[in-house]
Amino acid sequence: ASVGEEPRGAVGCTQPIDEALLREVVGVGDELLAKLSRFRAMKDARYRECPSCQAPNTDGPSAARGNALTCASCGTVFCFEHGAAHTGRTCTQYTREQRAQRKAELASQAAIARHFASAPTNNAVSPSRRAEDATT
């Protein structure tokens, strides 16, 4: 690169990297090349992996089946948005359950906080009271 130009491969470079070059020149192994290939596939907004066997799926949701996807490799049915989080239930049912669970968790946390905020602590007992307690 001449003065003032970014060298090839620098930030901002949009040229694709040839996998053969990575393998031969840089010495990148199969495992890293598989990760690179997976990373590239994930740029597709329709790309999802089966939660059971990790097989790729690029079908995306459709009007006919909604978010339900079926893995071509193992037959697992999973959700485009939530993976295996709500097998047998719709996204709406799952979202409602999650909201109700979160509401219950927050209510429990508030009740615990109220209980401990009103509970006496050792620091709230006067030194003279602690001395009395120690002698009895």
N, C-alpha and C positions, 0 to 999 in steps of 0.2 A: 504494500500500500504506500502511496506517496504521502508526503506531508499534508496533514489536515484531513486525510481520509481515514475512515474506520477500517481496521484490518478485517479480513474475511472471518466470519464467525463471531464478531463482536456484537454487543448488544445492538439491536436494531436490524440485524441481518435477517432477511426473510428467505434466504436460499435454503432449500431442504437439504438435510444431511443424508448422504448416501450410506446405507447400512453396511455395504461391502467395504467402504472406506473406513468406517468405524471399526469393523472387524479386523481388517488387514493392517491399517496404519496405527490406529490407536490401541488396538488389542482388546476391544470390548467383547465380552463373552456373551453366550446365548441368553443367560439370565437377564442381563442388563438390556439386551436388545429386545427381549420379550416385554420388559417393563416399558421401554420406549414405545413399542408398538401399542401397548395397552394405553399409555398416556395419550398417544395420538388419537386412538379410537375414542377416548373419553371427551375429546373436543366436540364430537357429534352430540347434540342435545338429545337425540333419541337413543343414545347408547346406554344400555344397562347390562349388568352382569347377573346371571342367575345366582340367587343366594345359596343354592344347594351345591352346584358344581362349578360356579364361576364362568360358565360358558357365556360368550358375548351374545347380546340381543340388540338389534337396532330397529325393531319394528315400531316402537313408540306407541302411544295410546291411539285409539281409534274410536269413532262414534259408535261402532257396532259393539265393541267389547269394553269400552271405557279404558281404565288404566290396567286391566288384567292382561298380563303377558304369560305365555306358556313357553317354557324352555324347550327348544328343539332337541337338545341333547338328552335331558333326563325327564322331561315332562312336568317339572315343578311349575305350578301356577303361582305367580307373584305379582305384586303391584308395581307399576312403573314409578310411582312417587315414593312409596314406603317400603319397597322390598317385601320381605316376609313378615312384616310387622302385624298384618291383620288378615291372615289367610281365612277365607270363608266369610269375611265381612267387607262391606263397602268402605271406601275412603271416608264418606260422611259419617258412618257409624264409628269408625276408628277415631276420627277427629273429635266427635262428641265425647267418646270415652276418655280420650286424652285430656280434654278440657275439664271434664268432671273429676278425673283423677288429680289434675293439677289444682283445682279448686279445693278438693278435700285435703291435699297436702298443705296448701297455704293456710287453711282453717286450722289444721293440726299445729302447724308452726306458730300461728298466732296464739292458740290456746296455751301452748308450752311457754311462749314468751310472757303471756299474762301471768301464768302460774309462778314462774321464776321471778318476775318483776315484783310480785307482792310477797314472795316468801322471804322471811328474815334470814339474814346472813350473820356470820360471826362479826363482821365489821359493824353491823347495826347495833350490837350489844355494847353497852357502855363498859368502860374498863372496870368501874366499881362493881357492876353486875357480874363480870367475869371473875373478879376476885371473890365475890360471895359464892359463886358456883363452885369455885375451886376448893373452898374450905368446907363445903357441905358434902 
